[in-house]
Amino acid sequence: MDNIYSKCQEQEAREQIMGKAALYASLPFTVLVTVAVGYYGGQWIDQQYGTKYANVIGIVFGLALGLFEVIRQLKRLEKTNL
């Protein structure tokens, strides 16, 4: 009985580690997506209004939002201690 219990604990520990690894692995994509959305949003504004630098502003804004979201997720991961 004790052996079965320890195997279940090992399996749960592996699942927690893999879950945490998956969450950490998704963080770079968060920044990538926000920067891409900022760039293409800025490019759309440039085309609609004839501006020249909205895509650069979009990139900077997307990067800032992406980093903010990554920091927020890291704090939440640390707090929940997955």
mmCIF file of the N, C-alpha and C atoms, coordinates in Angstrom:
data_MODEL
# 
_entry.id   MODEL 
# 
loop_
_atom_site.group_PDB 
_atom_site.id 
_atom_site.type_symbol 
_atom_site.label_atom_id 
_atom_site.label_alt_id 
_atom_site.label_comp_id 
_atom_site.label_asym_id 
_atom_site.label_entity_id 
_atom_site.label_seq_id 
_atom_site.pdbx_PDB_ins_code 
_atom_site.Cartn_x 
_atom_site.Cartn_y 
_atom_site.Cartn_z 
_atom_site.occupancy 
_atom_site.B_iso_or_equiv 
_atom_site.pdbx_formal_charge 
_atom_site.auth_seq_id 
_atom_site.auth_comp_id 
_atom_site.auth_asym_id 
_atom_site.auth_atom_id 
_atom_site.pdbx_PDB_model_num 
ATOM 1   N N  . MET A 1 1  ? 0.829  -1.198 0.000   1.00 0.00 ? 1  MET A N  1 
ATOM 2   C CA . MET A 1 1  ? 0.000  0.000  0.000   1.00 0.00 ? 1  MET A CA 1 
ATOM 3   C C  . MET A 1 1  ? 0.870  1.257  0.000   1.00 0.00 ? 1  MET A C  1 
ATOM 4   N N  . ASP A 1 2  ? 1.930  1.200  0.788   1.00 0.00 ? 2  ASP A N  1 
ATOM 5   C CA . ASP A 1 2  ? 2.822  2.353  0.885   1.00 0.00 ? 2  ASP A CA 1 
ATOM 6   C C  . ASP A 1 2  ? 3.521  2.623  -0.445  1.00 0.00 ? 2  ASP A C  1 
ATOM 7   N N  . ASN A 1 3  ? 3.843  1.551  -1.177  1.00 0.00 ? 3  ASN A N  1 
ATOM 8   C CA . ASN A 1 3  ? 4.509  1.678  -2.467  1.00 0.00 ? 3  ASN A CA 1 
ATOM 9   C C  . ASN A 1 3  ? 3.592  2.362  -3.493  1.00 0.00 ? 3  ASN A C  1 
ATOM 10  N N  . ILE A 1 4  ? 2.318  2.010  -3.489  1.00 0.00 ? 4  ILE A N  1 
ATOM 11  C CA . ILE A 1 4  ? 1.352  2.620  -4.400  1.00 0.00 ? 4  ILE A CA 1 
ATOM 12  C C  . ILE A 1 4  ? 1.203  4.105  -4.091  1.00 0.00 ? 4  ILE A C  1 
ATOM 13  N N  . TYR A 1 5  ? 1.156  4.439  -2.802  1.00 0.00 ? 5  TYR A N  1 
ATOM 14  C CA . TYR A 1 5  ? 1.023  5.841  -2.388  1.00 0.00 ? 5  TYR A CA 1 
ATOM 15  C C  . TYR A 1 5  ? 2.226  6.660  -2.829  1.00 0.00 ? 5  TYR A C  1 
ATOM 16  N N  . SER A 1 6  ? 3.425  6.098  -2.689  1.00 0.00 ? 6  SER A N  1 
ATOM 17  C CA . SER A 1 6  ? 4.625  6.833  -3.095  1.00 0.00 ? 6  SER A CA 1 
ATOM 18  C C  . SER A 1 6  ? 4.678  7.001  -4.620  1.00 0.00 ? 6  SER A C  1 
ATOM 19  N N  . LYS A 1 7  ? 4.182  6.001  -5.371  1.00 0.00 ? 7  LYS A N  1 
ATOM 20  C CA . LYS A 1 7  ? 4.143  6.136  -6.827  1.00 0.00 ? 7  LYS A CA 1 
ATOM 21  C C  . LYS A 1 7  ? 3.170  7.235  -7.241  1.00 0.00 ? 7  LYS A C  1 
ATOM 22  N N  . CYS A 1 8  ? 2.048  7.340  -6.551  1.00 0.00 ? 8  CYS A N  1 
ATOM 23  C CA . CYS A 1 8  ? 1.081  8.398  -6.841  1.00 0.00 ? 8  CYS A CA 1 
ATOM 24  C C  . CYS A 1 8  ? 1.679  9.765  -6.540  1.00 0.00 ? 8  CYS A C  1 
ATOM 25  N N  . GLN A 1 9  ? 2.417  9.849  -5.455  1.00 0.00 ? 9  GLN A N  1 
ATOM 26  C CA . GLN A 1 9  ? 3.070  11.120 -5.114  1.00 0.00 ? 9  GLN A CA 1 
ATOM 27  C C  . GLN A 1 9  ? 4.107  11.494 -6.165  1.00 0.00 ? 9  GLN A C  1 
ATOM 28  N N  . GLU A 1 10 ? 4.870  10.519 -6.632  1.00 0.00 ? 10 GLU A N  1 
ATOM 29  C CA . GLU A 1 10 ? 5.866  10.789 -7.669  1.00 0.00 ? 10 GLU A CA 1 
ATOM 30  C C  . GLU A 1 10 ? 5.195  11.265 -8.956  1.00 0.00 ? 10 GLU A C  1 
ATOM 31  N N  . GLN A 1 11 ? 4.086  10.630 -9.323  1.00 0.00 ? 11 GLN A N  1 
ATOM 32  C CA . GLN A 1 11 ? 3.362  11.014 -10.527 1.00 0.00 ? 11 GLN A CA 1 
ATOM 33  C C  . GLN A 1 11 ? 2.825  12.437 -10.399 1.00 0.00 ? 11 GLN A C  1 
ATOM 34  N N  . GLU A 1 12 ? 2.269  12.776 -9.241  1.00 0.00 ? 12 GLU A N  1 
ATOM 35  C CA . GLU A 1 12 ? 1.762  14.132 -9.018  1.00 0.00 ? 12 GLU A CA 1 
ATOM 36  C C  . GLU A 1 12 ? 2.886  15.158 -9.072  1.00 0.00 ? 12 GLU A C  1 
ATOM 37  N N  . ALA A 1 13 ? 4.038  14.813 -8.521  1.00 0.00 ? 13 ALA A N  1 
ATOM 38  C CA . ALA A 1 13 ? 5.186  15.723 -8.553  1.00 0.00 ? 13 ALA A CA 1 
ATOM 39  C C  . ALA A 1 13 ? 5.637  15.952 -9.998  1.00 0.00 ? 13 ALA A C  1 
ATOM 40  N N  . ARG A 1 14 ? 5.675  14.890 -10.811 1.00 0.00 ? 14 ARG A N  1 
ATOM 41  C CA . ARG A 1 14 ? 6.059  15.030 -12.219 1.00 0.00 ? 14 ARG A CA 1 
ATOM 42  C C  . ARG A 1 14 ? 5.067  15.911 -12.975 1.00 0.00 ? 14 ARG A C  1 
ATOM 43  N N  . GLU A 1 15 ? 3.773  15.698 -12.704 1.00 0.00 ? 15 GLU A N  1 
ATOM 44  C CA . GLU A 1 15 ? 2.754  16.491 -13.370 1.00 0.00 ? 15 GLU A CA 1 
ATOM 45  C C  . GLU A 1 15 ? 2.865  17.966 -12.992 1.00 0.00 ? 15 GLU A C  1 
ATOM 46  N N  . GLN A 1 16 ? 3.171  18.245 -11.730 1.00 0.00 ? 16 GLN A N  1 
ATOM 47  C CA . GLN A 1 16 ? 3.344  19.632 -11.301 1.00 0.00 ? 16 GLN A CA 1 
ATOM 48  C C  . GLN A 1 16 ? 4.537  20.263 -11.996 1.00 0.00 ? 16 GLN A C  1 
ATOM 49  N N  . ILE A 1 17 ? 5.620  19.530 -12.092 1.00 0.00 ? 17 ILE A N  1 
ATOM 50  C CA . ILE A 1 17 ? 6.826  20.053 -12.745 1.00 0.00 ? 17 ILE A CA 1 
ATOM 51  C C  . ILE A 1 17 ? 6.555  20.314 -14.222 1.00 0.00 ? 17 ILE A C  1 
ATOM 52  N N  . MET A 1 18 ? 5.886  19.387 -14.887 1.00 0.00 ? 18 MET A N  1 
ATOM 53  C CA . MET A 1 18 ? 5.588  19.562 -16.311 1.00 0.00 ? 18 MET A CA 1 
ATOM 54  C C  . MET A 1 18 ? 4.610  20.711 -16.529 1.00 0.00 ? 18 MET A C  1 
ATOM 55  N N  . GLY A 1 19 ? 3.643  20.861 -15.640 1.00 0.00 ? 19 GLY A N  1 
ATOM 56  C CA . GLY A 1 19 ? 2.705  21.975 -15.749 1.00 0.00 ? 19 GLY A CA 1 
ATOM 57  C C  . GLY A 1 19 ? 3.406  23.309 -15.591 1.00 0.00 ? 19 GLY A C  1 
ATOM 58  N N  . LYS A 1 20 ? 4.306  23.372 -14.635 1.00 0.00 ? 20 LYS A N  1 
ATOM 59  C CA . LYS A 1 20 ? 5.055  24.596 -14.406 1.00 0.00 ? 20 LYS A CA 1 
ATOM 60  C C  . LYS A 1 20 ? 5.969  24.903 -15.598 1.00 0.00 ? 20 LYS A C  1 
ATOM 61  N N  . ALA A 1 21 ? 6.598  23.866 -16.140 1.00 0.00 ? 21 ALA A N  1 
ATOM 62  C CA . ALA A 1 21 ? 7.475  24.056 -17.303 1.00 0.00 ? 21 ALA A CA 1 
ATOM 63  C C  . ALA A 1 21 ? 6.679  24.563 -18.501 1.00 0.00 ? 21 ALA A C  1 
ATOM 64  N N  . ALA A 1 22 ? 5.478  24.040 -18.682 1.00 0.00 ? 22 ALA A N  1 
ATOM 65  C CA . ALA A 1 22 ? 4.642  24.495 -19.797 1.00 0.00 ? 22 ALA A CA 1 
ATOM 66  C C  . ALA A 1 22 ? 4.253  25.954 -19.627 1.00 0.00 ? 22 ALA A C  1 
ATOM 67  N N  . LEU A 1 23 ? 3.931  26.351 -18.411 1.00 0.00 ? 23 LEU A N  1 
ATOM 68  C CA . LEU A 1 23 ? 3.570  27.750 -18.175 1.00 0.00 ? 23 LEU A CA 1 
ATOM 69  C C  . LEU A 1 23 ? 4.761  28.676 -18.412 1.00 0.00 ? 23 LEU A C  1 
ATOM 70  N N  . TYR A 1 24 ? 5.934  28.276 -17.959 1.00 0.00 ? 24 TYR A N  1 
ATOM 71  C CA . TYR A 1 24 ? 7.125  29.096 -18.200 1.00 0.00 ? 24 TYR A CA 1 
ATOM 72  C C  . TYR A 1 24 ? 7.470  29.140 -19.689 1.00 0.00 ? 24 TYR A C  1 
ATOM 73  N N  . ALA A 1 25 ? 7.253  28.038 -20.400 1.00 0.00 ? 25 ALA A N  1 
ATOM 74  C CA . ALA A 1 25 ? 7.566  27.999 -21.824 1.00 0.00 ? 25 ALA A CA 1 
ATOM 75  C C  . ALA A 1 25 ? 6.636  28.896 -22.638 1.00 0.00 ? 25 ALA A C  1 
ATOM 76  N N  . SER A 1 26 ? 5.457  29.172 -22.130 1.00 0.00 ? 26 SER A N  1 
ATOM 77  C CA . SER A 1 26 ? 4.509  30.002 -22.870 1.00 0.00 ? 26 SER A CA 1 
ATOM 78  C C  . SER A 1 26 ? 4.795  31.495 -22.732 1.00 0.00 ? 26 SER A C  1 
ATOM 79  N N  . LEU A 1 27 ? 5.616  31.880 -21.776 1.00 0.00 ? 27 LEU A N  1 
ATOM 80  C CA . LEU A 1 27 ? 5.870  33.300 -21.527 1.00 0.00 ? 27 LEU A CA 1 
ATOM 81  C C  . LEU A 1 27 ? 6.497  34.039 -22.713 1.00 0.00 ? 27 LEU A C  1 
ATOM 82  N N  . PRO A 1 28 ? 7.491  33.488 -23.404 1.00 0.00 ? 28 PRO A N  1 
ATOM 83  C CA . PRO A 1 28 ? 8.046  34.223 -24.554 1.00 0.00 ? 28 PRO A CA 1 
ATOM 84  C C  . PRO A 1 28 ? 7.019  34.466 -25.657 1.00 0.00 ? 28 PRO A C  1 
ATOM 85  N N  . PHE A 1 29 ? 6.078  33.530 -25.825 1.00 0.00 ? 29 PHE A N  1 
ATOM 86  C CA . PHE A 1 29 ? 5.060  33.710 -26.857 1.00 0.00 ? 29 PHE A CA 1 
ATOM 87  C C  . PHE A 1 29 ? 4.125  34.861 -26.515 1.00 0.00 ? 29 PHE A C  1 
ATOM 88  N N  . THR A 1 30 ? 3.948  35.110 -25.221 1.00 0.00 ? 30 THR A N  1 
ATOM 89  C CA . THR A 1 30 ? 3.119  36.242 -24.794 1.00 0.00 ? 30 THR A CA 1 
ATOM 90  C C  . THR A 1 30 ? 3.725  37.546 -25.306 1.00 0.00 ? 30 THR A C  1 
ATOM 91  N N  . VAL A 1 31 ? 5.022  37.698 -25.129 1.00 0.00 ? 31 VAL A N  1 
ATOM 92  C CA . VAL A 1 31 ? 5.696  38.909 -25.596 1.00 0.00 ? 31 VAL A CA 1 
ATOM 93  C C  . VAL A 1 31 ? 5.675  38.974 -27.120 1.00 0.00 ? 31 VAL A C  1 
ATOM 94  N N  . LEU A 1 32 ? 5.920  37.857 -27.762 1.00 0.00 ? 32 LEU A N  1 
ATOM 95  C CA . LEU A 1 32 ? 5.926  37.818 -29.223 1.00 0.00 ? 32 LEU A CA 1 
ATOM 96  C C  . LEU A 1 32 ? 4.577  38.240 -29.801 1.00 0.00 ? 32 LEU A C  1 
ATOM 97  N N  . VAL A 1 33 ? 3.502  37.729 -29.244 1.00 0.00 ? 33 VAL A N  1 
ATOM 98  C CA . VAL A 1 33 ? 2.168  38.044 -29.755 1.00 0.00 ? 33 VAL A CA 1 
ATOM 99  C C  . VAL A 1 33 ? 1.824  39.514 -29.520 1.00 0.00 ? 33 VAL A C  1 
ATOM 100 N N  . THR A 1 34 ? 2.132  40.046 -28.344 1.00 0.00 ? 34 THR A N  1 
ATOM 101 C CA . THR A 1 34 ? 1.791  41.445 -28.075 1.00 0.00 ? 34 THR A CA 1 
ATOM 102 C C  . THR A 1 34 ? 2.599  42.394 -28.964 1.00 0.00 ? 34 THR A C  1 
ATOM 103 N N  . VAL A 1 35 ? 3.856  42.076 -29.220 1.00 0.00 ? 35 VAL A N  1 
ATOM 104 C CA . VAL A 1 35 ? 4.663  42.908 -30.112 1.00 0.00 ? 35 VAL A CA 1 
ATOM 105 C C  . VAL A 1 35 ? 4.119  42.832 -31.539 1.00 0.00 ? 35 VAL A C  1 
ATOM 106 N N  . ALA A 1 36 ? 3.757  41.634 -31.983 1.00 0.00 ? 36 ALA A N  1 
ATOM 107 C CA . ALA A 1 36 ? 3.207  41.486 -33.334 1.00 0.00 ? 36 ALA A CA 1 
ATOM 108 C C  . ALA A 1 36 ? 1.889  42.245 -33.486 1.00 0.00 ? 36 ALA A C  1 
ATOM 109 N N  . VAL A 1 37 ? 1.030  42.152 -32.488 1.00 0.00 ? 37 VAL A N  1 
ATOM 110 C CA . VAL A 1 37 ? -0.243 42.883 -32.536 1.00 0.00 ? 37 VAL A CA 1 
ATOM 111 C C  . VAL A 1 37 ? 0.017  44.386 -32.553 1.00 0.00 ? 37 VAL A C  1 
ATOM 112 N N  . GLY A 1 38 ? 0.962  44.844 -31.748 1.00 0.00 ? 38 GLY A N  1 
ATOM 113 C CA . GLY A 1 38 ? 1.305  46.261 -31.743 1.00 0.00 ? 38 GLY A CA 1 
ATOM 114 C C  . GLY A 1 38 ? 1.846  46.727 -33.077 1.00 0.00 ? 38 GLY A C  1 
ATOM 115 N N  . TYR A 1 39 ? 2.701  45.913 -33.691 1.00 0.00 ? 39 TYR A N  1 
ATOM 116 C CA . TYR A 1 39 ? 3.271  46.275 -34.982 1.00 0.00 ? 39 TYR A CA 1 
ATOM 117 C C  . TYR A 1 39 ? 2.189  46.356 -36.056 1.00 0.00 ? 39 TYR A C  1 
ATOM 118 N N  . TYR A 1 40 ? 1.390  45.308 -36.161 1.00 0.00 ? 40 TYR A N  1 
ATOM 119 C CA . TYR A 1 40 ? 0.376  45.295 -37.214 1.00 0.00 ? 40 TYR A CA 1 
ATOM 120 C C  . TYR A 1 40 ? -0.730 46.315 -36.955 1.00 0.00 ? 40 TYR A C  1 
ATOM 121 N N  . GLY A 1 41 ? -1.026 46.555 -35.680 1.00 0.00 ? 41 GLY A N  1 
ATOM 122 C CA . GLY A 1 41 ? -1.975 47.620 -35.370 1.00 0.00 ? 41 GLY A CA 1 
ATOM 123 C C  . GLY A 1 41 ? -1.428 48.978 -35.768 1.00 0.00 ? 41 GLY A C  1 
ATOM 124 N N  . GLY A 1 42 ? -0.162 49.202 -35.492 1.00 0.00 ? 42 GLY A N  1 
ATOM 125 C CA . GLY A 1 42 ? 0.477  50.451 -35.897 1.00 0.00 ? 42 GLY A CA 1 
ATOM 126 C C  . GLY A 1 42 ? 0.575  50.588 -37.398 1.00 0.00 ? 42 GLY A C  1 
ATOM 127 N N  . GLN A 1 43 ? 0.832  49.482 -38.063 1.00 0.00 ? 43 GLN A N  1 
ATOM 128 C CA . GLN A 1 43 ? 0.897  49.512 -39.524 1.00 0.00 ? 43 GLN A CA 1 
ATOM 129 C C  . GLN A 1 43 ? -0.472 49.858 -40.113 1.00 0.00 ? 43 GLN A C  1 
ATOM 130 N N  . TRP A 1 44 ? -1.525 49.315 -39.528 1.00 0.00 ? 44 TRP A N  1 
ATOM 131 C CA . TRP A 1 44 ? -2.881 49.631 -39.981 1.00 0.00 ? 44 TRP A CA 1 
ATOM 132 C C  . TRP A 1 44 ? -3.183 51.123 -39.790 1.00 0.00 ? 44 TRP A C  1 
ATOM 133 N N  . ILE A 1 45 ? -2.775 51.655 -38.624 1.00 0.00 ? 45 ILE A N  1 
ATOM 134 C CA . ILE A 1 45 ? -2.978 53.089 -38.371 1.00 0.00 ? 45 ILE A CA 1 
ATOM 135 C C  . ILE A 1 45 ? -2.192 53.921 -39.387 1.00 0.00 ? 45 ILE A C  1 
ATOM 136 N N  . ASP A 1 46 ? -0.953 53.505 -39.668 1.00 0.00 ? 46 ASP A N  1 
ATOM 137 C CA . ASP A 1 46 ? -0.151 54.204 -40.680 1.00 0.00 ? 46 ASP A CA 1 
ATOM 138 C C  . ASP A 1 46 ? -0.864 54.240 -42.029 1.00 0.00 ? 46 ASP A C  1 
ATOM 139 N N  . GLN A 1 47 ? -1.447 53.125 -42.433 1.00 0.00 ? 47 GLN A N  1 
ATOM 140 C CA . GLN A 1 47 ? -2.135 53.069 -43.724 1.00 0.00 ? 47 GLN A CA 1 
ATOM 141 C C  . GLN A 1 47 ? -3.416 53.888 -43.721 1.00 0.00 ? 47 GLN A C  1 
ATOM 142 N N  . GLN A 1 48 ? -4.141 53.864 -42.617 1.00 0.00 ? 48 GLN A N  1 
ATOM 143 C CA . GLN A 1 48 ? -5.425 54.558 -42.560 1.00 0.00 ? 48 GLN A CA 1 
ATOM 144 C C  . GLN A 1 48 ? -5.265 56.068 -42.491 1.00 0.00 ? 48 GLN A C  1 
ATOM 145 N N  . TYR A 1 49 ? -4.277 56.527 -41.729 1.00 0.00 ? 49 TYR A N  1 
ATOM 146 C CA . TYR A 1 49 ? -4.147 57.962 -41.472 1.00 0.00 ? 49 TYR A CA 1 
ATOM 147 C C  . TYR A 1 49 ? -2.923 58.602 -42.115 1.00 0.00 ? 49 TYR A C  1 
ATOM 148 N N  . GLY A 1 50 ? -2.131 57.820 -42.822 1.00 0.00 ? 50 GLY A N  1 
ATOM 149 C CA . GLY A 1 50 ? -0.973 58.369 -43.517 1.00 0.00 ? 50 GLY A CA 1 
ATOM 150 C C  . GLY A 1 50 ? 0.168  58.775 -42.597 1.00 0.00 ? 50 GLY A C  1 
ATOM 151 N N  . THR A 1 51 ? 0.235  58.202 -41.422 1.00 0.00 ? 51 THR A N  1 
ATOM 152 C CA . THR A 1 51 ? 1.328  58.507 -40.499 1.00 0.00 ? 51 THR A CA 1 
ATOM 153 C C  . THR A 1 51 ? 2.538  57.642 -40.846 1.00 0.00 ? 51 THR A C  1 
ATOM 154 N N  . LYS A 1 52 ? 3.655  57.926 -40.196 1.00 0.00 ? 52 LYS A N  1 
ATOM 155 C CA . LYS A 1 52 ? 4.879  57.194 -40.516 1.00 0.00 ? 52 LYS A CA 1 
ATOM 156 C C  . LYS A 1 52 ? 5.393  56.343 -39.366 1.00 0.00 ? 52 LYS A C  1 
ATOM 157 N N  . TYR A 1 53 ? 5.090  56.688 -38.128 1.00 0.00 ? 53 TYR A N  1 
ATOM 158 C CA . TYR A 1 53 ? 5.740  56.039 -36.998 1.00 0.00 ? 53 TYR A CA 1 
ATOM 159 C C  . TYR A 1 53 ? 4.794  55.312 -36.064 1.00 0.00 ? 53 TYR A C  1 
ATOM 160 N N  . ALA A 1 54 ? 3.569  55.085 -36.460 1.00 0.00 ? 54 ALA A N  1 
ATOM 161 C CA . ALA A 1 54 ? 2.624  54.400 -35.583 1.00 0.00 ? 54 ALA A CA 1 
ATOM 162 C C  . ALA A 1 54 ? 3.027  52.946 -35.367 1.00 0.00 ? 54 ALA A C  1 
ATOM 163 N N  . ASN A 1 55 ? 3.659  52.313 -36.358 1.00 0.00 ? 55 ASN A N  1 
ATOM 164 C CA . ASN A 1 55 ? 4.083  50.923 -36.165 1.00 0.00 ? 55 ASN A CA 1 
ATOM 165 C C  . ASN A 1 55 ? 5.192  50.821 -35.118 1.00 0.00 ? 55 ASN A C  1 
ATOM 166 N N  . VAL A 1 56 ? 6.089  51.799 -35.082 1.00 0.00 ? 56 VAL A N  1 
ATOM 167 C CA . VAL A 1 56 ? 7.146  51.806 -34.058 1.00 0.00 ? 56 VAL A CA 1 
ATOM 168 C C  . VAL A 1 56 ? 6.533  52.005 -32.674 1.00 0.00 ? 56 VAL A C  1 
ATOM 169 N N  . ILE A 1 57 ? 5.591  52.925 -32.593 1.00 0.00 ? 57 ILE A N  1 
ATOM 170 C CA . ILE A 1 57 ? 4.901  53.156 -31.320 1.00 0.00 ? 57 ILE A CA 1 
ATOM 171 C C  . ILE A 1 57 ? 4.141  51.888 -30.913 1.00 0.00 ? 57 ILE A C  1 
ATOM 172 N N  . GLY A 1 58 ? 3.542  51.218 -31.894 1.00 0.00 ? 58 GLY A N  1 
ATOM 173 C CA . GLY A 1 58 ? 2.843  49.970 -31.620 1.00 0.00 ? 58 GLY A CA 1 
ATOM 174 C C  . GLY A 1 58 ? 3.769  48.891 -31.094 1.00 0.00 ? 58 GLY A C  1 
ATOM 175 N N  . ILE A 1 59 ? 4.972  48.804 -31.658 1.00 0.00 ? 59 ILE A N  1 
ATOM 176 C CA . ILE A 1 59 ? 5.956  47.826 -31.187 1.00 0.00 ? 59 ILE A CA 1 
ATOM 177 C C  . ILE A 1 59 ? 6.343  48.110 -29.741 1.00 0.00 ? 59 ILE A C  1 
ATOM 178 N N  . VAL A 1 60 ? 6.634  49.369 -29.452 1.00 0.00 ? 60 VAL A N  1 
ATOM 179 C CA . VAL A 1 60 ? 7.029  49.744 -28.087 1.00 0.00 ? 60 VAL A CA 1 
ATOM 180 C C  . VAL A 1 60 ? 5.886  49.483 -27.106 1.00 0.00 ? 60 VAL A C  1 
ATOM 181 N N  . PHE A 1 61 ? 4.678  49.862 -27.503 1.00 0.00 ? 61 PHE A N  1 
ATOM 182 C CA . PHE A 1 61 ? 3.518  49.639 -26.656 1.00 0.00 ? 61 PHE A CA 1 
ATOM 183 C C  . PHE A 1 61 ? 3.269  48.143 -26.456 1.00 0.00 ? 61 PHE A C  1 
ATOM 184 N N  . GLY A 1 62 ? 3.388  47.351 -27.521 1.00 0.00 ? 62 GLY A N  1 
ATOM 185 C CA . GLY A 1 62 ? 3.217  45.899 -27.421 1.00 0.00 ? 62 GLY A CA 1 
ATOM 186 C C  . GLY A 1 62 ? 4.275  45.255 -26.546 1.00 0.00 ? 62 GLY A C  1 
ATOM 187 N N  . LEU A 1 63 ? 5.509  45.722 -26.665 1.00 0.00 ? 63 LEU A N  1 
ATOM 188 C CA . LEU A 1 63 ? 6.586  45.195 -25.826 1.00 0.00 ? 63 LEU A CA 1 
ATOM 189 C C  . LEU A 1 63 ? 6.331  45.503 -24.356 1.00 0.00 ? 63 LEU A C  1 
ATOM 190 N N  . ALA A 1 64 ? 5.912  46.732 -24.082 1.00 0.00 ? 64 ALA A N  1 
ATOM 191 C CA . ALA A 1 64 ? 5.627  47.108 -22.700 1.00 0.00 ? 64 ALA A CA 1 
ATOM 192 C C  . ALA A 1 64 ? 4.484  46.269 -22.132 1.00 0.00 ? 64 ALA A C  1 
ATOM 193 N N  . LEU A 1 65 ? 3.425  46.100 -22.910 1.00 0.00 ? 65 LEU A N  1 
ATOM 194 C CA . LEU A 1 65 ? 2.302  45.279 -22.438 1.00 0.00 ? 65 LEU A CA 1 
ATOM 195 C C  . LEU A 1 65 ? 2.706  43.821 -22.271 1.00 0.00 ? 65 LEU A C  1 
ATOM 196 N N  . GLY A 1 66 ? 3.514  43.313 -23.187 1.00 0.00 ? 66 GLY A N  1 
ATOM 197 C CA . GLY A 1 66 ? 3.974  41.931 -23.089 1.00 0.00 ? 66 GLY A CA 1 
ATOM 198 C C  . GLY A 1 66 ? 4.819  41.695 -21.852 1.00 0.00 ? 66 GLY A C  1 
ATOM 199 N N  . LEU A 1 67 ? 5.740  42.599 -21.583 1.00 0.00 ? 67 LEU A N  1 
ATOM 200 C CA . LEU A 1 67 ? 6.579  42.455 -20.388 1.00 0.00 ? 67 LEU A CA 1 
ATOM 201 C C  . LEU A 1 67 ? 5.760  42.602 -19.113 1.00 0.00 ? 67 LEU A C  1 
ATOM 202 N N  . PHE A 1 68 ? 4.793  43.503 -19.129 1.00 0.00 ? 68 PHE A N  1 
ATOM 203 C CA . PHE A 1 68 ? 3.907  43.651 -17.980 1.00 0.00 ? 68 PHE A CA 1 
ATOM 204 C C  . PHE A 1 68 ? 3.148  42.347 -17.719 1.00 0.00 ? 68 PHE A C  1 
ATOM 205 N N  . GLU A 1 69 ? 2.650  41.726 -18.771 1.00 0.00 ? 69 GLU A N  1 
ATOM 206 C CA . GLU A 1 69 ? 1.907  40.470 -18.625 1.00 0.00 ? 69 GLU A CA 1 
ATOM 207 C C  . GLU A 1 69 ? 2.803  39.339 -18.150 1.00 0.00 ? 69 GLU A C  1 
ATOM 208 N N  . VAL A 1 70 ? 4.030  39.285 -18.644 1.00 0.00 ? 70 VAL A N  1 
ATOM 209 C CA . VAL A 1 70 ? 4.971  38.254 -18.200 1.00 0.00 ? 70 VAL A CA 1 
ATOM 210 C C  . VAL A 1 70 ? 5.279  38.422 -16.723 1.00 0.00 ? 70 VAL A C  1 
ATOM 211 N N  . ILE A 1 71 ? 5.517  39.635 -16.286 1.00 0.00 ? 71 ILE A N  1 
ATOM 212 C CA . ILE A 1 71 ? 5.794  39.882 -14.867 1.00 0.00 ? 71 ILE A CA 1 
ATOM 213 C C  . ILE A 1 71 ? 4.583  39.504 -14.023 1.00 0.00 ? 71 ILE A C  1 
ATOM 214 N N  . ARG A 1 72 ? 3.388  39.837 -14.507 1.00 0.00 ? 72 ARG A N  1 
ATOM 215 C CA . ARG A 1 72 ? 2.165  39.503 -13.769 1.00 0.00 ? 72 ARG A CA 1 
ATOM 216 C C  . ARG A 1 72 ? 1.999  37.984 -13.653 1.00 0.00 ? 72 ARG A C  1 
ATOM 217 N N  . GLN A 1 73 ? 2.265  37.267 -14.731 1.00 0.00 ? 73 GLN A N  1 
ATOM 218 C CA . GLN A 1 73 ? 2.146  35.813 -14.700 1.00 0.00 ? 73 GLN A CA 1 
ATOM 219 C C  . GLN A 1 73 ? 3.205  35.178 -13.808 1.00 0.00 ? 73 GLN A C  1 
ATOM 220 N N  . LEU A 1 74 ? 4.427  35.711 -13.841 1.00 0.00 ? 74 LEU A N  1 
ATOM 221 C CA . LEU A 1 74 ? 5.480  35.180 -12.977 1.00 0.00 ? 74 LEU A CA 1 
ATOM 222 C C  . LEU A 1 74 ? 5.146  35.377 -11.501 1.00 0.00 ? 74 LEU A C  1 
ATOM 223 N N  . LYS A 1 75 ? 4.604  36.537 -11.174 1.00 0.00 ? 75 LYS A N  1 
ATOM 224 C CA . LYS A 1 75 ? 4.205  36.762 -9.781  1.00 0.00 ? 75 LYS A CA 1 
ATOM 225 C C  . LYS A 1 75 ? 3.097  35.803 -9.367  1.00 0.00 ? 75 LYS A C  1 
ATOM 226 N N  . ARG A 1 76 ? 2.140  35.563 -10.279 1.00 0.00 ? 76 ARG A N  1 
ATOM 227 C CA . ARG A 1 76 ? 1.056  34.643 -9.969  1.00 0.00 ? 76 ARG A CA 1 
ATOM 228 C C  . ARG A 1 76 ? 1.579  33.216 -9.812  1.00 0.00 ? 76 ARG A C  1 
ATOM 229 N N  . LEU A 1 77 ? 2.516  32.799 -10.675 1.00 0.00 ? 77 LEU A N  1 
ATOM 230 C CA . LEU A 1 77 ? 3.109  31.476 -10.562 1.00 0.00 ? 77 LEU A CA 1 
ATOM 231 C C  . LEU A 1 77 ? 3.857  31.315 -9.252  1.00 0.00 ? 77 LEU A C  1 
ATOM 232 N N  . GLU A 1 78 ? 4.582  32.348 -8.869  1.00 0.00 ? 78 GLU A N  1 
ATOM 233 C CA . GLU A 1 78 ? 5.332  32.296 -7.625  1.00 0.00 ? 78 GLU A CA 1 
ATOM 234 C C  . GLU A 1 78 ? 4.397  32.236 -6.422  1.00 0.00 ? 78 GLU A C  1 
ATOM 235 N N  . LYS A 1 79 ? 3.300  32.975 -6.507  1.00 0.00 ? 79 LYS A N  1 
ATOM 236 C CA . LYS A 1 79 ? 2.340  33.044 -5.406  1.00 0.00 ? 79 LYS A CA 1 
ATOM 237 C C  . LYS A 1 79 ? 1.621  31.709 -5.223  1.00 0.00 ? 79 LYS A C  1 
ATOM 238 N N  . THR A 1 80 ? 1.196  31.091 -6.332  1.00 0.00 ? 80 THR A N  1 
ATOM 239 C CA . THR A 1 80 ? 0.469  29.832 -6.238  1.00 0.00 ? 80 THR A CA 1 
ATOM 240 C C  . THR A 1 80 ? 1.389  28.671 -5.947  1.00 0.00 ? 80 THR A C  1 
ATOM 241 N N  . ASN A 1 81 ? 2.674  28.843 -6.203  1.00 0.00 ? 81 ASN A N  1 
ATOM 242 C CA . ASN A 1 81 ? 3.681  27.811 -5.929  1.00 0.00 ? 81 ASN A CA 1 
ATOM 243 C C  . ASN A 1 81 ? 3.291  26.478 -6.539  1.00 0.00 ? 81 ASN A C  1 
ATOM 244 N N  . LEU A 1 82 ? 2.989  26.509 -7.816  1.00 0.00 ? 82 LEU A N  1 
ATOM 245 C CA . LEU A 1 82 ? 2.540  25.321 -8.536  1.00 0.00 ? 82 LEU A CA 1 
ATOM 246 C C  . LEU A 1 82 ? 3.459  24.151 -8.404  1.00 0.00 ? 82 LEU A C  1 
# 
